Amino acid sequence: MSRKVTDKAVGNRPARHSRIVIVGSGFSGLGMAIRLSQQGHDDYLVLERGHDVGGTWRDNTYPGAACDVPSQLYSYSFALNPDWSRSFSKQPEIQRYIQGVADSYGVRDRHIFGCEMTGAQWNDAAARWDIQTSQGAFTADILISAVGALCEPNLPDIKGINEFQGEIFHSARWNHDADLTGKRVAVIGTGASAIQIVPNIAKQVAHLDVYQRTAPWLLPRMDRPYLAPEKLAFKYIPGVQALARAAIYAARETQVVGLAKFPPAMRILETIARAKLLAEVRDPELRRKVTPNFRIGCKRMLISNDYYPALSRDNVDVVTDGIKEITGNSIVTKDGVEREVDAIVVATGFHVTDSPVFETIAGRDGRTLAEIFDATGQQGYKGSTIHNYPNMFFLLGPNVGLGHTSMVYMIESQINYIADAVATIDKQGLRTVEVRQDVQDAFNAELQKKLVGSVWSTGGCASWYLDKHGNNTTLWPDFTFRFRSLLEKFDVAAYDTTTAAVAKAS
């Protein structure tokens, strides 16, 4: 289950050069490719390790996989989808949407699928990026990382996990050949994926153990199928869908007040969550187990209408004692209890602040992103550039994540910024651009200052939002429209630059 790359034989083929190389084709990489095409750029490539576009929505095919952001917000603003079937879309529908956008904008021919980047180094003498992949070498003047945060499965460090003799797989690598019917199954984790998986397999398995380290806060999932008149209005009446999207966006944005500005305001949502817990979990002991011990919003807020009822089934147990080890056919908890299982579903999330991808990208001074982040934590400028990495841009970089609304909004904000950066490079004849260290430091100091009073800092929890230094390097601590405004134009004055003429003269 570990990440393993096998280079394909490519003979002595010379490195293929492209002015711009995008790595990854989820929402961010695909959107960037479309924007470049719209601006008239044809000298770019998208390197995608998967077999198709879609990113996390291509990879996560577990039972019940669905989005926890309303459908109307979960699409590109330039490609609204009037055909969503329901208010919260499921994985197959989202993947079809992404595929349809790729086809309608004609960018598939700029993709190389099955091509995993295994390394990238900045070549200062040539002012370019040297890129190694599973399909040979590439070079690029500009490198754009569109590697999402939820792409590298995080496997728990549990003694004996590799010795288990039954079926075992991560939720993001679901084994559809494994028949769980009538089996004894364990789900490790109670995050966003687990709360969708558990209700969908609880009815078919003989017994299900749910291993919980921290109980999540759950809110109602306000999901329903769209009525035929609504679909017709979205499709044929100008402005209706845009208005619905704007209303949902505005409503979601009010959560920022409690999350980032005034945490006591989160008591409103916490009251709703507690009422839901009381109504849906009648057993006092089970209710005690699944009652969170931190302020709502400190960890990711989850939405579900069937998770608590699933936990209340006679064939489901919630196990809160930590796992000591895994044997060939059982899981042993720290209290000494051994529970036999036939299959284990690992739903323990992803490498976010410690992605293995960071180890493969080396900057101007030869240090990798992993080495820099290990020393200082994830720090960038506007989530889009990082000092020591000239001519490299990041989609979904440090502190771009959200806990309340659609990441597509943030992605489009970054696409605007990077597209303007490319235009600025062209217009001014720049050879290299690299964000200044003092600018990056000032930006991050202000970010961490804003985070001090947020629910993520005061809510009493530990989460994957935090890096090893205890800093929240994942989330944006303000309204998303402020992020959009901040990235409206590429601020070249914040960057050290060189021009082609100067480089040749030197």
N, C-alpha and C positions, 0 to 999 in steps of 0.2 A: 504493500500500500504506500510505500515511500515514493517520493518524486524521483523519477529516473529518466534520463535523457539518453537516447542512443542516436548518435550521428549516422546519417545515411551516407553511403559512399558517393562521393561527387567527383572522383578523379582529380585531375589537376585544373579543374575549371577555375578561371580567375574570378575574383570577387565581383559581384554585380553591383554597379553603382546606381543609386537613385538619389535625387536631390533630397527628398523627404522619405523617411521610413517611419511608419506607425506600427507599433507592436501591440496587437490585440484588437479584436473586432466585436466587442460587446457594444453596449449603448454608446460609450465614449469614443472608441476607435472608429466605429462605423459613422457616427455623427461627424467626426473630424474629417474622415475621407470624403463625405458628401460635401462638406463646406469647402474643402480644397478644390474639388471638382467644380463647384459653383463659381469659385474665384478664377477658374481657368487653368489651374495647375494640372498637368498631366504627368509630371515626372515624380510620382510618388508610388509607394508600395505599402500594402498592409500585410504584415506577417502574423499569421494566426495559427496557433498550435493545434486548434481543434479542426474538425471536418467541415464546419459551417460557421456562419456568423452567430451571434447571440450571447457569447460569454457565459455568465452564470445561469442564464435562462436556457442555454443549450445543455449545460452540464447537470443542473439540478432537476432531475426527473423523478424524484422520490414520490411516493403516493401522497396526494394532497398538496403538492407544491403549488403555491399561489403567492400573489403579491399582497403586502400589507399597506400599500399605498393605493388610493382610489384610481381606478382605470383612467379617468379623465386627466389625471396628472401624470400618468405613467406612459407618456408618449412624447415624441419630439413636437415642439410648437409649430414646426414647419410641416409636420405630417400627422395632423390629428386623425384619430381613428374613429369614424362614426359607427363602426360595426362592433364595438365592444359588446359582448353578450350580457355582461353583468357589471355591477359597480366596483367589484374587486376581482380582477382577472386571475385566471389560473395559468400555470406555466405553459401549457401547449398553446394557448391563445396568444400569450405574450411573445413566445418564440415565433409563431406564425407572423405576427405583426413585424418583428424585427426582420425576418426573412423577406417579407413583402416590401419593406422600405428599401432594403438593399437592392432588390430587383427593380423597383420603380425608379430608383435614382441611378441605376446602371453602374454601380461601383464594384460589382463582383470581380470584374476582369482586372481590377487593381489588387486583388487579394492573392496571396499564396497560402493555401490551406495545408495543414499538416506540417507547418514550419515553426518550430519552437526556437526562440532565441535562447542560446546557451551562454552567450557572453557578449559584452559590448565595451569597448575601450575608446576613450577620446584620444585621437592622434593629433597632437598639438602641431607637429611640423606640417601636416597636410590639412589641418583645420577641418577634420571630418571625424565621423564615428566609424570605427571598424567593428563589424557585427558578425558574430559566429552563430550559426543556426544548425538545426538538424537537416537542413537542405543546402548547406554550404555557406560561403562567406558573402557578406554584403557590405557596402560602404554607403554612408549618407552624410550630406552636409548638415541636415537637421534630423534629430531623432525625437520622436514623440512616443512616450510611454503611455499606453492606454490599458495597462495591466491593472485590472480592478482589485479592490481590497478583498473580495470574496472569491478568490480563485484558487488558493493553495490550501487544501484541507489540513486542519490541525488535528493530529493524532495524539491522544493522551499518552503520557509516559507512565504506563502501568506495567508492573512486573508481569511477565509471562504472556503479554498480549500477542506476541508472535507465535506462541505455542498452542493457541486455541485451534482445535481440530474441526470446529463447525464453520458455518458461513459467517464471515465477518467483513463488513465494508462500511465506508464512510457514507453519510447521507448524500454527499455531493457526487458520489461515485456509485449510485445505487445499482445493485446487481439484480436485474430483472429476471435473470434465469433462476434465482433463488426463490423457491416456493416456501413461504412462511406458514402456509395453511397447516393448522394442527400442531405447530411447533412451539417449543418454549423459547421465547425471544426476550432479549434484553436491549433496551435503548439507553445508551449512556449520554446524558445531557438533557437539558430542559429549555433550550433556547428556541429561536424562531422556527428552525426546521423541525425540531422534536415535537413541538406542539401541533404541527400539521401532520406529522407522521403517525404519532400515537393513536389518534382517533381513527385513522384510516387502516391500521393493521390490527387494532385491538379486537375487532369483530372476527377476524379470521384465525388468529393464533390461539393455541390452547391456553397459554399463559404468557403474560407480559410483565416484566420487571422494568420499571422506569427509575434509573439511577439519577438522583437529583443532588447537585451540590448546592445550588442556590435557587430558591423558589422565585419565579418571575412574576411580575405584575401583569395581569390580564385585563383587557378592556373588551367590551362587546365588539363583535365584527359586524358592522352595519352593511352587510352584503345582501344583494338581491338581484334577480335577473332584471334587465331593462325591459320595459314594456314596448310593444310594437310602435305606439305613437311617439315614444321618446326616441327610438332609433330613427324613425322617419324625420323627426324634427332635427336631430343631430346631422342627418345626412342632407336634408333638402332646404332647411330654413337657415339662411346666412346668419351667423353670429350666435346661434343658440348654443352650440357646443363650446365655443370660446367663452361665452358668458358662464356656462356651467363650470368650466375649468377654472375661471377666475374666482368664482364664488368658493369653490372647494379650496383653492390655493389660499385665499384670504382667511378662511376658517382654520386651516391647518397652521397658518403663520401665527395665530394668536397663542399657540402653545409655547412660542419662544419666550413669552413674558415669564412663564413659570420655569421653563428649562434654564434660561440663561440670565434673566434679569431679577426675578423675585421668586425664588423657590417655594415660599409658603403658598403661592398661588396653585401649586400642584396638588394641594389638598382637595381641590374640586374633583380632579381625575381620580385621586386616591379613594375618595368617598364612593365614586361610581364603581371602582374596582373592588372595594371591600363589600359593597352590596351584591355585586355579581358573585363573589366568592361565597358569601353567606347563603345566597339563594341556590347555588349550584352544587355546593359540597355540604351535604347534610351530616356526614359522619364527623364528629368533633376531632378525632385523632387525625384523620386525613386532612381536615381543614387546618389543623395546627401545622402539619408538615408542609402544606403548600402556601402558607401565609408568609409573604416576604418580610424581611427584617430591615428594609431600607426604604428610603423615600422613592416614590414612583418617579421614573424618569432618569434615575441615577444609572440604571442599566436600561437596555433597550426595552421599550414598552411593547408588549405583544397583544395581538387581537385574536380571539377565538371564541366560538360559541359551543364547540364540542370537546374541548380539551378536558375541562373539569368533569363533565359527564363520563368521559372515557376513563378517567382515573377512578371513578366511583364504581366501575364494573367489577363483578366478582372475580374475574380472571386477571385483574390488573393490580399490581402492588407498587407503591412508591417507596423506594429505598433511599434513605437519607444518610446512612452510614457510609463513610468513604470506602472506596475500593482498595483493598490491600493487594490483590493479585488476581490474575486470570490463569486458570489451569486449562488442561486439554478440553474439558467439557463443562466448566463451571466458572462462576465469579465468586470470589471470597471477599467479604467486606472486613473492615478493621475490627468489628466486634466478633469475628471468628465464624460468622454464619456463611455457609457455602450453598450457593443456589445453582443448580444444574440448568444449563441452557443449550439449545441447539444452534442458535444464531445470535449474533451481536450486531446491532446497528450503532455505529459511532456517530453521534450528532453533536460533536464538540467544536463546531465552528471552523474558523479559518485563521491562518497566519496573517494578521493584519499589520501589527507593528514590527513583526520579525519575518516578513516574507522571504522565502528562499531566493526570490528574484533579486533582492537587494545585493546578494552575494555575487551576482553575475555582471554588474554594471560598475565599471571603474572610470573615475573622472580624470580631470587634468593632472592631478598630482599622483595618480595611480591608485588611490584609495577607492575601495568599493563603497557603495551606499551603505552596506551592512556595517563596515568599519566606522564610517562617519556617524551613522545612527547609533551605533553601540556606544560611541564616546559622548555624543551630545543629545541623543534622542532625535526623533524625526522632526526636522525643521526645514521649512521651505519658504518661498515668497509667493503669497497669494495662492498657495497650493499648486502652483504651476511651474516654478523654476527653483533650482537649488544651486547655491554657490558651489563652485568647483566642477560644475557640469555645463560647459559652454554648449550653446546650440542644442540644448535638450529641454524639452517641455514635458510636463507631467499632467495627465488628466487623472483626476481623483488622487491628487498628491496629498501631502500633510494637511490636516485640519480642514478638509473639504466635506467630510462626512456629516450626515444629519441624523437626528433622532425623531423627526416629526413629519417630514414631507418628502417629496420626490427628489431623488438624486439627479434625475434628468434635467431639472432646472439648474442645478449646479454645474452639470456637465456642459450644458449649452452656454453658460456664462464663461466657462473656461475655453470652450471652442471659439467664442468671440475674441477672447484675449489672445489666444495663440494664432488665430487667423490674422489678427491685426499685427501681431509680431512678425509673421512671415511677410506681410505686406510692407511693414516698416523696413525689414531687412532688405527687401527688393528695392524699395524706393530710395533708401539711403546708401545702397551699395555696401552693406555691412558684410564682413566675413565671419565675425563671431560676435555673440552677445552672451554675457554671463552676469547674473545678478550680483551686485556688490555685497560683500559680507556684512558691512555696516547696515545696509538697507534690510537685509534678511534678519539680522539680529534685532533691529528696531521693530520690525513687523511681528516677530515672534514674542518679543517682550510685551507688546500690546495685546497679543492674543492671549497669553497666559494671564495677563492682568484681568482681562474680561472673564476668564474661566474661573477665577478665584471665588467669586460669589455665586457661581452657577450650581445647579442641582448635581452636576457631575462631580463637583468638588466637595459639596456639603451634604450629599445624600446618604453617606455612610455605606458605600458599596465599593467593591473592586470589580473592574470590568475590562473587557478587551479594548475599551477606549483609551486606556492608559498604557504607556510604554514602561520599560524596566526602570526608568528614572522617576516614575510616578506622575509624569506629565500627560495631560490629555492632548495627544498629537493627532487625534482622529477627527474630532468634531469641530464644526464651525460655530462659534459662540455668539451668534447674532442673527438678525433677520436675514433671510436669503436675498431679499431685494437689495440689501446693502452690499452683499457679495457681488451681485450682478453689476451694481453701480461701480464698485471698486475695480472690476475687470472690464469695464466698458472699452477702454483704450489701452494699448500697450505703452507703458511709461518707460520709454527707452532711456530716460535720464537716470533710472534706477539701476542701470546696467553698465558694466565695462564693455566697451565695444572696440573692434578693430575693423578697418576697411580693407578691401582687396588691394588698393593702391599702397597702403602702409605696409601690409604684409609682404608684398612683392619687393618693396624698397628695402625692407629689413633683411 
